[in-house]
Amino acid sequence: MVVLLRDLPLNVQTQNPECSVMVDNCYGELVESIEPPMV
């Protein structure tokens, strides 16, 4: 799941460079070996 989220901010900011993307990891903790801020 985290790997899928890696490209999302780039795609969004390509469409709108002024858009901010924030990630909340409350449901993914301790499920994957990497956390969203690590990608």
C-alpha beads as a LAMMPS data file, in Angstrom:
LAMMPS data file: protein, C-alpha beads

39 atoms
38 bonds

1 atom types
1 bond types

-500.0 500.0 xlo xhi
-500.0 500.0 ylo yhi
-500.0 500.0 zlo zhi

Masses

1 110.0

Atoms # bond

1 1 1 0.000 0.000 0.000
2 1 1 2.761 2.455 0.896
3 1 1 4.457 1.872 -2.444
4 1 1 1.204 2.695 -4.224
5 1 1 0.973 5.964 -2.306
6 1 1 4.503 6.961 -3.297
7 1 1 3.465 8.289 -6.714
8 1 1 0.259 9.986 -5.611
9 1 1 1.800 13.322 -4.511
10 1 1 3.791 13.564 -7.736
11 1 1 0.702 12.952 -9.851
12 1 1 -1.377 15.444 -7.887
13 1 1 1.295 18.135 -7.973
14 1 1 1.773 17.620 -11.695
15 1 1 -1.872 18.579 -12.140
16 1 1 -1.763 21.382 -9.565
17 1 1 1.707 22.473 -8.343
18 1 1 0.204 24.491 -5.480
19 1 1 -1.639 21.519 -3.984
20 1 1 -0.385 20.151 -0.657
21 1 1 -0.530 16.429 0.049
22 1 1 -0.646 15.147 3.630
23 1 1 -0.511 11.494 4.678
24 1 1 -2.069 10.029 7.810
25 1 1 -0.747 6.579 8.650
26 1 1 -3.099 5.722 11.514
27 1 1 -4.391 2.547 9.819
28 1 1 -1.093 1.297 8.394
29 1 1 1.088 1.252 11.481
30 1 1 2.914 -1.987 12.166
31 1 1 1.491 -3.543 9.007
32 1 1 4.241 -2.746 6.525
33 1 1 8.006 -2.594 6.846
34 1 1 8.125 1.034 5.651
35 1 1 6.082 4.050 6.684
36 1 1 4.669 6.680 4.252
37 1 1 7.194 9.366 5.280
38 1 1 9.988 6.964 4.285
39 1 1 9.072 6.938 0.572

Bonds

1 1 1 2
2 1 2 3
3 1 3 4
4 1 4 5
5 1 5 6
6 1 6 7
7 1 7 8
8 1 8 9
9 1 9 10
10 1 10 11
11 1 11 12
12 1 12 13
13 1 13 14
14 1 14 15
15 1 15 16
16 1 16 17
17 1 17 18
18 1 18 19
19 1 19 20
20 1 20 21
21 1 21 22
22 1 22 23
23 1 23 24
24 1 24 25
25 1 25 26
26 1 26 27
27 1 27 28
28 1 28 29
29 1 29 30
30 1 30 31
31 1 31 32
32 1 32 33
33 1 33 34
34 1 34 35
35 1 35 36
36 1 36 37
37 1 37 38
38 1 38 39
